[in-house]
Amino acid sequence: MVVGQGYVGLPLAMRAVEAGFDVVGFDTDVERVKRLAAGESYVEDIPSAELGAALATGRYRASTDPSDCAGFDVAVVTVPTPLREGNPDLSYIEAAAAMLATHLRPGATVVLESTTYPGTTEELVAPLLEEGSGLVAGGDFHLGYSPERIDPGNPTWGLGNTPKVVSGIDAASLSAVQSFYDRVVERTVAVSGCKEAELTKLLENTFRHVNIALVNELAMFAHDLGIDVWEAIDAASTKPFGYLRFTPGPGVGGHCLPIDPSYLSWRVRRSLGVSFRFVELANDVNDHMPDYVVRRLSVALNRRRKAVNGSRILLLGLAYKRNTSDARESPSLVVADRLLVLGAEVHVVDPHVAEGRVDTRMTFVELSAEELAAADAVVLLVDHDDFDLDMVVDHARYVLDARHRLSGAQVEHL
């Protein structure tokens, strides 16, 4: 069974069905489960046809009823782990562990996939499972951690062909966890303990977070110095060793980068009493990129003898990354909010993000020549493939391009 049927849990459930498992997809969201039961997928990486095929096998069932979790052999927890006022919120993990404990049987396996700080599996999940079941972790049931590596919208690397890091609280648990994932993915990578696996996920995302912050700060300084940072990035990218390409943008978003490094920083501060300076600096830079976008836009409008107050601004893209509908922690939403506070008339285009899921002060519109021409400024925040970028260049009076996808006399790059 898979606890949580979101961007991580649903792909795992589908892959497990394909591998021959009988799967219960448990979720507390009633509307989400209704959609799944009707064969309607809300995750771009899982077409409704794939969900329908899984339902047709009779080996997949979505449920909100905890009693449907009874009798599981393997349970994988893929619930959210947000930050609340800068602190990790593990309430979803706690609720999942408490629920699973009531159905835990000797010989069963529980795997945590949710991103969290090192020590969560052994220090939080294990005691909850033991308390609720009367069983002993390692002695009576298997327990492990395997970090999710889902990259929504990635056409090349999916759950099946991305190497899966696996761990267990003891040798028998590792064997059980690895045996399960060996049937689900092409390759598993075993590490010596759960803390190492938990740190692996945080290392991966902290690496990206810090390097994105580096190029974001470079972009700001290069602009002030009159240097084309994008040309420098292109040139540096020709080096075949010792360099990885990262590009500037309006900030970071989604369920990983704005959150995961802070889990590591929080753990270091709480356990060791010191700050994780790289993470805190990266947070500071990336958190303020939406403000930088608004400042650049304000300066551009001033050059045209316009104020932000009263200007019609067309934002292209609200999702946190291209070709997805996920707007969680999206910097585009922060940009929109800042502009609204300053009195701008904000119109937005995003065919992937549902209008009802974001600020009602924004006006959703279709991308058209008329909308582009009517805008005092256009800001490209997310470069979805279905945006007609040639139309943008042909009809917009001014464009601030945060993704370096456009060129023209009226286009400025971040």
N, C-alpha and C positions, 0 to 999 in steps of 0.2 A: 504494500500500500504506500501511497505517496501523500503526505500531509502538506497541503498547499498546492493549488492548481493555477499558479501564476506563470510568469515568464520562465521560471526554472522548473517548477513542478509539473506543468503540463507536458513540455517536451520530454521530460524523464518518464512520465506515465506512458506516453505514446511509444517511446522507444522500448520500454519494458514489455508492453503488449506485443510489439513486433518481435521481441526476443522470446515470446512464448509464455510470459507470466500472466496470471490472472491479477488484475490491478483494480484496486479501489482508489479513486482520486478523491480525497477528503478535503473539503474546504468549508469554512464557516459562512461564506458569502452565498446566501440563498439564490440571488439572481444569477450569479456566476454559475452555480451548479445547474440551474434551470437551462441556461444557454448550452452548457456542455451536454446535458441529457438530450437536448434538441438537435445536437450535432452542429452547433454554432460556435466556432472558435473565435476568441478575442485576442489571440496571440498570433502575430504576423508569421512567425516561424512555423506555425502549425496550421496549414490550410484546413478549412472545414471538411474538405474531402478526406483528409487524413484522419481527422477526428471521427467522421462518419464510418470510415473503414474499421477503426478500432472498436467502435460501438457495435458494428455488425458482426464482429468476431464473438461477441458475448463475453469477452474477457476484460472489458473495461466498463466501469460504472462509477459515475460521479455521485457523491453523497455529502450531506451535511449531518448525517446521523452517526454519532460516535459508535453506536452498537455495530455498525457495518465494518468497523475496524477489528472486530473480534476474530481471532483465529489467524492473525497475520504471521507469516514466516519472516518477512523482511519489511521493515517500515523505514521510509526515508523522509526526513523532516526538511521541508523547503519553504519555511515561513519567513516573513520579513523581519529584519533587525534594524529598525530606524534609530536615529538619534533623537533624544528628547532633551532640549536645553543643553546640548553638548555631551550628554551622557548616554551610553548604550541602553536601549530599551529591549530587554530580552523577554518581555512579557509573552510574546507569541511563542517563543521557544518553550518557556515555562508551561504555557497552557497545552502545547502539543505534547510535551513530555508527561504531564500529569494525565492527559487523556490516554496516551498510549500505555501508561503504567497499569491502567485498569484492565487492559487486554493482553498484557505481556505474559508469554508462556515460556517455560524452560526450552532452551535451544533456539529461540527466536533471535533475530538480529535487528538492531536499531542503528541507523546512520543519520548523523546530522550533516546537512549540506549548507545551511544558512551561514552567511559570513559573520564572524564574531571574533572576539579577542582570544588569544591563546589561553587555554585552560578551561574553556566553557564546557567542553564535552565531559571532562572528568570531574570538574568541580561543581557544575550545575546540573547537567543532564543526568549523569549517573546517579547522584543522590535522589533526584526526583523519581526516576524510574524504580529505584530500589525501595523507596518509601511507599510508593503507590502499589507495588506488586508483591513486596515481601521477598523478592528474589535478589540475588547478588550479581552485580555486573562482573562479567568475566567468568564467574563460576557457574552461574545458571543461564545467563543470556549474553549475547555478543553485543558489543558497542563500539562504534567507530565514527570517524569524521572523514568526509570527502568533499573538498570545496567545489562549489559550482563554478563552471567556466563558461557560462552562456554569454554569447555576444550577439544580442538581438540584431537581426538584419544582415548578419555576415553570410554571404552566399558560399563561402569556401569552407569555413570551419564551423561545424555544428556539434551537437552532443556526441554523435556517434564516432566522429573521426578526431576529436580533440582528446589528447591524452588525459586520463583521469587519475588524479592523485588520490591515494587511498591510505587509510590508517586504521588502527584498532588499539584498544586499551591494553591488549595482550596479544600473544601470537595467535591464539585461536580466533580472537575477534578479527584480527587483520585477515586471516585466511577466509573467514566467512564474508567479510566485506568485499575482499578482492574477488572471491568466487562469484558474488552477485554481479559486480560491475564488469567482470570478464565476459559475461553474457550480454551485456548492454552496450559496451563500447569496444572499439578496436584495440585499445591499449590502456593498461593500467600501470601506474607508477607508485610503488609502495614506499612509504617512509616509515621511520622507526617508531613514531608516536603521534598521538592526536595533536599535541601542541605544535609539532613541526608542520603538520598538515594545515592547521589553523593559521600558522604564520605564513605558510606558502601563499595563501590567498591574499593576505594583507600585503605581503612583499610585492606580489604582482601588481596590485592596484596602487600601492604607494609609489612604485617605480614609475608608473604612468603619470600619476598625479604630480609628482615632483618635476618630471621632465616637461609636462604641459605647462606648469607654472614657470619654468625656466624660459620657454619660448614665448609665453605670454608677456613676461616682463621684458624680454628682449624686444618684442614687437613694440611695446610702449616707448622704450628708450630709442630704438632705431627710428621710429617716426619723428621723435623730437630732434634727432640728429640728422634727419634728412636722408636716411639710409633705407634701402628697400630690403626689409628683413626676409621677404619671401624669396627674393633672388638669392640671398645668402643661404637660405635653407635648401633651395634647389641645388646650389653648388655643393654644399656640404654633403648632400645626399648621394653625390656621385662617388664618395669615398667608400670602397668596398669592405672596409673593416673599421672597427672602433667607433662607429657612429650609427645611431638609429634615428630615423626621421620622426619628429613630432612637429605639429603645426599649431599656430595660435588660433584662438577662437574666442567667443563671447563669454566663456566660462566653462565649467564642467557640471554635468548633471547625471541623472539616472540613479540606480540603486546601489552603485559601487563607489565611484570616485569621490563624490562629496561626503561620503559616510565612512567607508572602510578604513582609510588611513587614520581617521579620528579614533576609531576603535583601538588601533595600535598605540596612538598617542595617549589615549586615556589609560590603557593598561600600563604603559611605561610610567606615567606620572603617578598612578595609584600604587603600583607595586614597588617602584624604585625611587619615587619622589623627585624625579627630574623631568625636564621637558624634552620632547622629541622635536628638536628645532627645525629639522628639514620639513616635517609634516606641518608644523605650525606656520612656517613661512609659506609653504605651498598653499595652505588653506587661505592665508591672507591675500596672496596674489590672485588666486583663482576666484575667491569669493567677491573680489572687487572688480573683476573684468566686466560684469554688466554695467557698473557705474562708469567705467572707462568708455564703453560703447556709447552710453548716453552723453558723456562729455564730448566725445568726438562728434556726435550728431549735433549737439548744441552749437559747437564751434562752426560746423559746416552751415547750419541754418543762419547763424549770425552773419556769416560772410555773404549770405543772400538777403540780408536785411530782414530776417524773420526770427521770431522767438519760438521756442518749443511750445509755449502756451498758445493754443489756438491753431497750431500747425496740424495738418493731417499726415500722420505717419503710417506707412504700410509696412508691417513686419512679415517677413517670409520665413515661416517655420517656428513652431512652438515646442516640438518634441525635443528631447535632450540630445538626440542623434538622428542622423539621416535615415529615412526609410523605415521609421518605427513610429508607433503611436504613444510611446511612453514619454509622458511629460513630467515624471517625478523629478523634483529638484532641478528642473530645466532652467538654465540661465536666461532663456528667452522670456520666461514668465517674469523674471526679475526686471529685465529690460522694459517689458510692457508696463509693469507696475510703476517703475520710476518715471516713465513718460506720462502715465496717467496722473500721477501726483503733480507733475509739472504743468498739467493742463492740456496735454496733447490730445488730439482725437486719434485714437489708435484703432486701426483696421489690421486684421491679421488673416493670413492665408496658411492653412495647414490641412491638406486633405486626409491626413492620418489621425489627427487628434480630434476627438468628439467635442463639439462646441460646449456641451453641458458640463464638461469636466474642468473648465477653466474660468477665470474671472469674467463675470457677465458685463463688466464695463467695456470690454473689448467688443468690437464688431467683426464677426466672421464674414469674409467675402470670398468670392472666387477670384482666382488670378486672371485678370483680363487687361486688355489695352486701356480700357476706360479707367479702371481702378489705378493702374500705374500712372496714367497721365494726371489723374486727379490728386495724387499724393504730392505733398511738398517734399517728402523724402521717403525712400525705400531702404529698408535695412534687411540684407540677406543674413539670417541667423543660422538657418539649417538648410543645407543644399540637398533637399529631397530630389530623387531622380525624376519625379514627375513634374517638377517645376520647369516651365518653358523659359530658360534663361535668356535666350535670344529675344523673346518678347520683352523681358525686363529691360535689356539694354536699349531696345528700339523705342520704348515708350516712357521710361522713367526720366524725370528731370534731374534727379540726383540719387545716387545709390551709395550707401556705405556697405561694402562687402566684407563681412567678417569671416568668409571662408575662401577668399581668393579664387572665385570661380568666374568672375566677370571682368571684362575689360572695355574701356571706352572713356571718352573725354569727361563724362559726368560720373565716373565711378572712382571711388576712393576705397583703398583696402585698409583693413585693420592694422 
